[in-house]
Amino acid sequence: MTTDLRHSSAAVVSPGESAGERWARAQLFFDSKAYADAALILTGLVDEVPEQVGPRLLLARSYYHSAQLRRAEEQLREVIARDPVEHYAHLVLGRVLERQGRHAEAVPYLRLAAAFDGDFPED
């Protein structure tokens, strides 16, 4: 039996939860493809712990999957500013830019992601 975790906004944000509980719940929403709901939780978490890259990266991915591409781009640029070698942020930013039709801007990010991952193109 599959549980649908999609809820109204009021049910997504629960006062009194610890950061760890919200992180776990956000991951559950993300895993169940309730990306907008995951983003609601993660937005508060990112505001609370802005120095942590993990919640911000999951927030960016939630925005990407819910077609909130400008918000995804903003979060991914912040992840890269905080952790310039976070290869997955480069990859997703490249894909966000491609999805917006900004192919030339995407190329350097996709190349960096490939290089960080050790995937060098053959000449």
N, CA, C and O of each residue as an XYZ file, in Angstrom:
492
protein
N       0.838     -1.179      0.000
C       0.000      0.000      0.000
C       0.879      1.237      0.000
O       1.792      1.341      0.819
N       0.626      2.167     -0.893
C       1.398      3.388     -1.013
C       0.654      4.518     -0.332
O      -0.555      4.678     -0.496
N       1.395      5.294      0.429
C       0.802      6.431      1.111
C       1.090      7.686      0.323
O       2.240      7.954     -0.024
N       0.064      8.457      0.036
C       0.237      9.732     -0.643
C       0.490     10.780      0.431
O      -0.374     11.037      1.269
N       1.685     11.388      0.405
C       2.050     12.355      1.433
C       1.655     13.782      1.092
O       1.933     14.695      1.868
N       1.016     13.994     -0.048
C       0.649     15.356     -0.417
C      -0.478     15.850      0.480
O      -1.501     15.188      0.652
N      -0.262     17.015      1.038
C      -1.211     17.610      1.975
C      -1.387     19.085      1.650
O      -0.702     19.635      0.788
N      -2.311     19.706      2.349
C      -2.444     21.149      2.238
C      -1.248     21.798      2.928
O      -0.585     21.169      3.752
N      -0.979     23.036      2.596
C       0.166     23.751      3.164
C       0.124     23.774      4.685
O       1.165     23.680      5.335
N      -1.056     23.898      5.251
C      -1.173     23.965      6.708
C      -0.671     22.685      7.369
O      -0.096     22.737      8.456
N      -0.882     21.544      6.729
C      -0.470     20.268      7.309
C       1.001     19.972      7.081
O       1.570     19.121      7.764
N       1.624     20.653      6.140
C       3.021     20.386      5.818
C       3.953     20.967      6.868
O       4.916     20.315      7.270
N       3.683     22.171      7.310
C       4.536     22.840      8.279
C       3.955     22.617      9.671
O       2.860     23.087      9.981
N       4.703     21.892     10.509
C       4.237     21.571     11.858
C       5.081     22.292     12.893
O       6.274     22.015     13.016
N       4.479     23.218     13.642
C       5.241     23.925     14.668
C       5.735     22.963     15.751
O       5.077     21.974     16.073
N       6.876     23.269     16.288
C       7.411     22.473     17.385
C       8.305     21.324     16.967
O       8.913     20.682     17.823
N       8.402     21.047     15.680
C       9.284     19.972     15.214
C      10.733     20.436     15.266
O      11.037     21.607     15.037
N      11.608     19.509     15.568
C      13.038     19.829     15.541
C      13.494     19.927     14.090
O      12.799     19.493     13.172
N      14.681     20.510     13.904
C      15.249     20.605     12.556
C      15.434     19.209     11.964
O      15.175     19.006     10.778
N      15.870     18.267     12.756
C      16.066     16.896     12.285
C      14.760     16.248     11.850
O      14.717     15.541     10.843
N      13.702     16.489     12.603
C      12.390     15.932     12.244
C      11.876     16.548     10.947
O      11.313     15.853     10.101
N      12.073     17.860     10.797
C      11.641     18.523      9.558
C      12.451     18.033      8.370
O      11.907     17.841      7.283
N      13.763     17.827      8.573
C      14.627     17.313      7.508
C      14.142     15.930      7.063
O      14.027     15.661      5.867
N      13.862     15.070      8.019
C      13.392     13.719      7.699
C      12.051     13.770      6.974
O      11.830     13.027      6.018
N      11.163     14.638      7.424
C       9.849     14.741      6.795
C       9.959     15.313      5.388
O       9.262     14.870      4.474
N      10.831     16.290      5.219
C      11.046     16.864      3.884
C      11.561     15.797      2.920
O      11.150     15.748      1.761
N      12.459     14.948      3.405
C      12.973     13.870      2.560
C      11.858     12.887      2.180
O      11.821     12.391      1.054
N      10.960     12.613      3.113
C       9.815     11.736      2.809
C       8.925     12.342      1.727
O       8.509     11.653      0.795
N       8.638     13.633      1.858
C       7.832     14.303      0.836
C       8.545     14.256     -0.510
O       7.925     13.966     -1.533
N       9.848     14.539     -0.513
C      10.614     14.518     -1.760
C      10.579     13.120     -2.380
O      10.324     12.969     -3.574
N      10.832     12.118     -1.567
C      10.851     10.739     -2.061
C       9.496     10.295     -2.600
O       9.428      9.438     -3.481
N       8.418     10.875     -2.074
C       7.084     10.524     -2.562
C       6.651     11.432     -3.725
O       5.502     11.390     -4.164
N       7.593     12.249     -4.210
C       7.367     13.146     -5.344
C       6.411     14.289     -5.027
O       5.816     14.870     -5.934
N       6.263     14.611     -3.761
C       5.488     15.772     -3.334
C       6.471     16.936     -3.180
O       6.727     17.420     -2.078
N       7.011     17.365     -4.325
C       8.122     18.315     -4.326
C       7.760     19.685     -3.766
O       8.558     20.278     -3.040
N       6.586     20.195     -4.083
C       6.179     21.497     -3.568
C       6.023     21.453     -2.051
O       6.362     22.416     -1.363
N       5.514     20.343     -1.529
C       5.377     20.192     -0.080
C       6.755     20.107      0.577
O       6.979     20.705      1.629
N       7.670     19.370     -0.038
C       9.033     19.294      0.490
C       9.651     20.690      0.524
O      10.330     21.047      1.487
N       9.416     21.476     -0.523
C       9.969     22.831     -0.587
C       9.437     23.712      0.540
O      10.169     24.539      1.085
N       8.166     23.534      0.888
C       7.599     24.327      1.991
C       8.348     24.070      3.300
O       8.635     25.001      4.053
N       8.653     22.834      3.555
C       9.379     22.481      4.782
C      10.817     22.971      4.693
O      11.345     23.557      5.638
N      11.436     22.727      3.560
C      12.852     23.043      3.399
C      13.141     24.533      3.413
O      14.218     24.945      3.842
N      12.208     25.343      2.957
C      12.412     26.795      2.971
C      12.683     27.287      4.390
O      13.617     28.055      4.623
N      11.862     26.841      5.327
C      12.078     27.228      6.727
C      13.360     26.664      7.282
O      14.057     27.332      8.045
N      13.676     25.453      6.911
C      14.892     24.806      7.395
C      16.135     25.528      6.874
O      17.094     25.731      7.619
N      16.120     25.910      5.608
C      17.248     26.644      5.021
C      17.400     28.008      5.698
O      18.519     28.461      5.940
N      16.287     28.653      5.999
C      16.357     29.931      6.714
C      16.983     29.756      8.093
O      17.714     30.623      8.572
N      16.689     28.631      8.717
C      17.191     28.350     10.068
C      18.673     27.962     10.081
O      19.413     28.365     10.979
N      19.101     27.187      9.095
C      20.498     26.722      9.039
C      21.085     27.018      7.651
O      21.369     26.094      6.888
N      21.266     28.304      7.326
C      21.692     28.671      5.972
C      23.083     28.162      5.603
O      23.413     28.057      4.422
N      23.886     27.853      6.592
C      25.252     27.389      6.319
C      25.311     25.936      5.853
O      26.326     25.506      5.307
N      24.243     25.183      6.060
C      24.229     23.774      5.662
C      23.813     23.632      4.198
O      22.786     24.160      3.773
N      24.624     22.916      3.449
C      24.402     22.762      2.016
C      23.324     21.716      1.706
O      22.575     21.882      0.744
N      23.232     20.650      2.496
C      22.292     19.562      2.216
C      20.845     20.008      2.080
O      20.213     19.701      1.069
N      20.294     20.723      3.061
C      18.900     21.169      2.930
C      18.697     22.117      1.752
O      17.666     22.068      1.082
N      19.676     22.975      1.501
C      19.552     23.921      0.392
C      19.568     23.183     -0.959
O      18.833     23.544     -1.877
N      20.404     22.160     -1.065
C      20.463     21.385     -2.300
C      19.159     20.616     -2.525
O      18.667     20.549     -3.651
N      18.604     20.042     -1.468
C      17.326     19.347     -1.607
C      16.205     20.337     -1.931
O      15.286     20.006     -2.680
N      16.274     21.541     -1.375
C      15.299     22.579     -1.706
C      15.394     22.923     -3.195
O      14.377     23.038     -3.878
N      16.613     23.084     -3.686
C      16.801     23.387     -5.108
C      16.239     22.269     -5.986
O      15.591     22.534     -6.998
N      16.490     21.029     -5.595
C      15.969     19.895     -6.356
C      14.440     19.855     -6.302
O      13.788     19.522     -7.291
N      13.873     20.197     -5.143
C      12.409     20.255     -5.015
C      11.844     21.315     -5.944
O      10.841     21.090     -6.620
N      12.493     22.469     -5.973
C      12.059     23.535     -6.884
C      12.174     23.071     -8.338
O      11.269     23.306     -9.139
N      13.275     22.418     -8.676
C      13.481     21.941    -10.048
C      12.357     20.992    -10.461
O      11.766     21.147    -11.529
N      12.071     20.023     -9.618
C      11.061     19.020     -9.963
C       9.641     19.574     -9.946
O       8.740     18.988    -10.547
N       9.435     20.694     -9.264
C       8.103     21.312     -9.271
C       8.053     22.497    -10.234
O       7.156     23.336    -10.155
N       9.037     22.556    -11.150
C       9.097     23.556    -12.223
C       9.185     24.995    -11.711
O       8.704     25.919    -12.367
N       9.789     25.182    -10.558
C      10.060     26.513    -10.023
C      11.535     26.812    -10.325
O      12.380     26.857     -9.431
N      11.806     27.013    -11.614
C      13.181     27.024    -12.093
C      13.991     28.225    -11.611
O      15.176     28.071    -11.316
N      13.413     29.379    -11.523
C      14.149     30.560    -11.028
C      14.553     30.350     -9.560
O      15.672     30.672     -9.161
N      13.642     29.816     -8.785
C      13.966     29.541     -7.380
C      15.046     28.473     -7.276
O      15.943     28.577     -6.440
N      14.967     27.454     -8.115
C      15.988     26.403     -8.128
C      17.342     27.008     -8.470
O      18.343     26.721     -7.813
N      17.367     27.841     -9.491
C      18.619     28.490     -9.896
C      19.217     29.306     -8.750
O      20.419     29.233     -8.491
N      18.391     30.069     -8.079
C      18.857     30.900     -6.961
C      19.497     30.041     -5.867
O      20.576     30.364     -5.372
N      18.837     28.961     -5.496
C      19.364     28.093     -4.446
C      20.643     27.384     -4.894
O      21.577     27.236     -4.106
N      20.690     26.948     -6.146
C      21.875     26.253     -6.646
C      23.075     27.187     -6.716
O      24.197     26.777     -6.419
N      22.856     28.417     -7.100
C      23.960     29.384     -7.118
C      24.485     29.613     -5.699
O      25.687     29.776     -5.493
N      23.587     29.623     -4.739
C      24.005     29.777     -3.343
C      24.782     28.549     -2.871
O      25.782     28.692     -2.168
N      24.345     27.353     -3.241
C      25.073     26.127     -2.887
C      26.484     26.194     -3.453
O      27.453     25.902     -2.752
N      26.601     26.581     -4.726
C      27.917     26.645     -5.368
C      28.784     27.719     -4.715
O      29.994     27.533     -4.586
N      28.199     28.820     -4.309
C      28.964     29.869     -3.611
C      29.499     29.349     -2.274
O      30.607     29.701     -1.868
N      28.721     28.522     -1.602
C      29.128     27.981     -0.306
C      30.040     26.767     -0.447
O      30.902     26.537      0.402
N      29.857     25.992     -1.510
C      30.638     24.767     -1.717
C      30.932     24.628     -3.216
O      30.222     23.916     -3.926
N      31.982     25.310     -3.693
C      32.259     25.360     -5.132
C      32.534     24.008     -5.794
O      32.467     23.905     -7.018
N      32.838     22.979     -5.018
C      33.109     21.671     -5.611
C      31.946     20.692     -5.432
O      32.123     19.486     -5.603
N      30.778     21.193     -5.097
C      29.583     20.350     -4.999
C      29.132     20.023     -6.421
O      28.368     20.771     -7.030
N      29.619     18.891     -6.942
C      29.412     18.584     -8.358
C      27.939     18.451     -8.722
O      27.546     18.827     -9.826
N      27.125     17.929     -7.827
C      25.714     17.734     -8.154
C      25.008     19.080     -8.335
O      24.105     19.193     -9.164
N      25.406     20.098     -7.573
C      24.819     21.432     -7.736
C      25.146     21.991     -9.122
O      24.302     22.629     -9.750
N      26.357     21.753     -9.592
C      26.731     22.197    -10.940
C      25.884     21.476    -11.992
O      25.403     22.094    -12.941
N      25.709     20.185    -11.816
C      24.917     19.399    -12.761
C      23.474     19.892    -12.806
O      22.933     20.131    -13.886
N      22.856     20.042    -11.656
C      21.448     20.456    -11.625
C      21.308     21.888    -12.129
O      20.346     22.193    -12.833
N      22.244     22.776    -11.786
C      22.177     24.142    -12.300
C      22.270     24.133    -13.825
O      21.546     24.868    -14.496
N      23.150     23.309    -14.368
C      23.226     23.190    -15.817
C      21.905     22.738    -16.413
O      21.472     23.255    -17.443
N      21.270     21.784    -15.772
C      19.976     21.291    -16.273
C      18.867     22.337    -16.124
O      17.995     22.456    -16.985
N      18.912     23.091    -15.024
C      17.932     24.171    -14.832
C      18.077     25.183    -15.958
O      17.085     25.603    -16.554
N      19.304     25.572    -16.246
C      19.539     26.559    -17.294
C      19.116     26.012    -18.668
O      18.538     26.742    -19.473
N      19.401     24.741    -18.931
C      18.952     24.120    -20.184
C      17.426     24.141    -20.288
O      16.869     24.458    -21.339
N      16.777     23.806    -19.207
C      15.311     23.744    -19.195
C      14.695     25.119    -19.439
O      13.562     25.227    -19.909
N      15.454     26.172    -19.115
C      14.997     27.540    -19.363
C      15.400     28.018    -20.757
O      15.137     29.164    -21.122
N      16.035     27.146    -21.530
C      16.470     27.524    -22.868
C      17.768     28.319    -22.877
O      18.097     28.944    -23.886
N      18.505     28.310    -21.784
C      19.748     29.070    -21.648
C      20.936     28.118    -21.811
O      21.754     27.956    -20.905
N      21.005     27.500    -22.981
C      21.966     26.424    -23.239
C      23.416     26.875    -23.117
O      24.233     26.157    -22.541
N      23.748     28.036    -23.641
C      25.136     28.516    -23.576
C      25.577     28.723    -22.131
O      26.724     28.439    -21.788
N      24.678     29.213    -21.285
C      25.003     29.401    -19.872
C      25.157     28.066    -19.146
O      25.896     27.970    -18.167
N      24.468     27.052    -19.622
C      24.482     25.738    -18.970
C      25.796     25.000    -19.188
O      26.233     24.250    -18.315
N      26.424     25.200    -20.332
C      27.598     24.413    -20.717
C      28.700     24.397    -19.661
O      29.164     23.312    -19.310
N      29.146     25.544    -19.131
C      30.238     25.479    -18.152
C      29.881     24.678    -16.894
O      30.731     23.982    -16.339
N      28.650     24.775    -16.454
C      28.233     24.037    -15.258
C      28.197     22.537    -15.518
O      28.602     21.738    -14.674
N      27.710     22.166    -16.688
C      27.659     20.742    -17.032
C      29.067     20.178    -17.207
O      29.329     19.037    -16.826
N      29.971     20.966    -17.778
C      31.362     20.521    -17.937
C      32.048     20.366    -16.582
O      32.760     19.390    -16.343
N      31.826     21.332    -15.704
C      32.415     21.229    -14.363
C      31.871     20.016    -13.620
O      32.624     19.302    -12.958
N      30.593     19.786    -13.725
C      29.992     18.622    -13.058
C      30.631     17.344    -13.570
O      30.953     16.450    -12.788
N      30.814     17.256    -14.864
C      31.433     16.066    -15.455
C      32.874     15.925    -14.991
O      33.321     14.822    -14.677
N      33.597     17.026    -14.948
C      34.991     16.982    -14.499
C      35.092     16.566    -13.029
O      35.939     15.748    -12.668
N      34.230     17.129    -12.189
C      34.226     16.752    -10.767
C      33.920     15.271    -10.600
O      34.414     14.620     -9.679
N      33.097     14.751    -11.504
C      32.691     13.351    -11.433
C      33.708     12.430    -12.108
O      33.580     11.206    -12.054
N      34.726     13.034    -12.748
C      35.747     12.242    -13.420
C      35.330     11.767    -14.797
O      35.935     10.849    -15.349
N      34.307     12.381    -15.352
C      33.785     11.982    -16.665
C      34.273     12.979    -17.706
O      33.600     13.972    -17.986
N      35.444     12.714    -18.281
C      36.037     13.605    -19.260
C      35.678     13.159    -20.671
O      35.791     11.977    -20.998
N      35.245     14.099    -21.509
C      34.895     13.720    -22.890
C      36.144     13.315    -23.671
O      37.234     13.841    -23.444
N      35.966     12.385    -24.582
C      37.064     11.940    -25.446
C      37.220     12.939    -26.584
O      36.230     13.419    -27.136
N      38.456     13.247    -26.930
C      38.705     14.169    -28.036
C      38.619     13.486    -29.362
O      38.805     14.124    -30.398
